[in-house]
Structures are given as structure tokens and as C-alpha cells.
Amino acid sequence: MQEAFKAGLGKWKRLPWRGKKNAYVSWLSESMLQQTRVEAVERLFLHQLLRVFPDIESLAIAKEEVLKLWEGLRLLFSCKESS
């Protein structure tokens, strides 16, 4: 049983925000994961969001850019409410 458990753990998907020692990255991924699927967060997170908004300051001053990036996700309402 212990071996099966270990084997199962090894199959977990490696996500880009795991293991980062960056509070912004952790906060952003956790906020997004509360609202939508892991696959959608991973796609947006990896390919767009961190490249456009590498730190909390750049995210804080952005308004329309954030809405455009999050348009395809169910996060749009939450994004508008927190701005």
C-alpha cells in the first residue's frame, strides 16, 4: 500500500507555481485556483500573466489589460470586483 501511495504521488502534475519562493506568484496562483480549473490557470499563468505582470506593482496599476487576459476565464467577475 505504501508503494502504491508513493507511485501515485509521483504522478502528480508539476505546476509552474509550486516550489516558488515568491509570495506574489503563490498569491496569484491561489487566487486564480479558487475560481477556475487548474488547466485554465496553468495556461494563462504560464503563457501570459507572469510575462505581462511580473510583479504585484505591475498588476496593481493595470486595469484593462488584466480584464483582457482574464476574459476567457470565469475570473472576469472577480477581477472586476477587486479593482
TISE-747849 format. One line per field, with one value per residue (C-alpha): x, y, z; residue in three letters; residue number from 1. Coordinates in steps of 0.02 Angstrom, whole numbers, padded with zeros to 5 digits. Layout:
X X ... .
Y Y ... .
Z Z ... .
aa ALA ... .
i NUM ... .
***
This chain:
X 00000 00141 00222 00059 00043 00220 00189 00030 00122 00249 00111 00051 00060 00203 00133 00238 00195 00239 00406 00424 00483 00388 00236 00164 00169 00090 -00046 -00088 -00100 -00201 -00322 -00349 -00366 -00510 -00612 -00571 -00490 -00305 -00282 -00353 -00247 -00091 -00117 -00149 -00018 00122 00094 00030 00002 00175 00256 00144 00133 00295 00263 00121 00159 00133 -00028 -00091 -00078 -00156 -00341 -00399 -00250 -00297 -00477 -00423 -00310 -00442 -00585 -00592 -00594 -00731 -00619 -00682 -00815 -00693 -00563 -00686 -00744 -00568 -00513 .
Y 00000 00119 00088 00123 00287 00338 00293 00398 00548 00537 00557 00724 00860 00979 01155 01308 01397 01254 01268 01454 01561 01712 01772 01859 01700 01598 01727 01748 01562 01526 01669 01605 01423 01469 01519 01404 01243 01205 01185 01357 01439 01350 01405 01587 01589 01515 01595 01767 01833 01823 01887 02040 02067 02000 02082 02148 02329 02300 02205 02341 02481 02378 02388 02346 02232 02117 02108 02066 01925 01853 01872 01689 01630 01634 01752 01906 01948 01925 02030 02174 02164 02176 02325 .
Z 00000 00042 -00127 -00218 -00123 -00170 -00351 -00352 -00282 -00421 -00550 -00483 -00611 -00588 -00588 -00626 -00464 -00347 -00260 -00295 -00151 -00213 -00117 -00271 -00375 -00235 -00203 -00386 -00422 -00265 -00304 -00479 -00424 -00309 -00459 -00604 -00665 -00646 -00834 -00870 -00734 -00794 -00974 -00928 -00790 -00893 -01060 -01019 -00846 -00770 -00929 -00936 -00747 -00670 -00501 -00395 -00439 -00625 -00589 -00471 -00599 -00740 -00768 -00943 -00981 -00837 -00895 -01072 -01013 -00897 -01020 -01066 -00885 -00756 -00660 -00751 -00622 -00477 -00566 -00589 -00409 -00337 -00443 .
aa MET GLN GLU ALA PHE LYS ALA GLY LEU GLY LYS TRP LYS ARG LEU PRO TRP ARG GLY LYS LYS ASN ALA TYR VAL SER TRP LEU SER GLU SER MET LEU GLN GLN THR ARG VAL GLU ALA VAL GLU ARG LEU PHE LEU HIS GLN LEU LEU ARG VAL PHE PRO ASP ILE GLU SER LEU ALA ILE ALA LYS GLU GLU VAL LEU LYS LEU TRP GLU GLY LEU ARG LEU LEU PHE SER CYS LYS GLU SER SER .
i 1 2 3 4 5 6 7 8 9 10 11 12 13 14 15 16 17 18 19 20 21 22 23 24 25 26 27 28 29 30 31 32 33 34 35 36 37 38 39 40 41 42 43 44 45 46 47 48 49 50 51 52 53 54 55 56 57 58 59 60 61 62 63 64 65 66 67 68 69 70 71 72 73 74 75 76 77 78 79 80 81 82 83 .
***
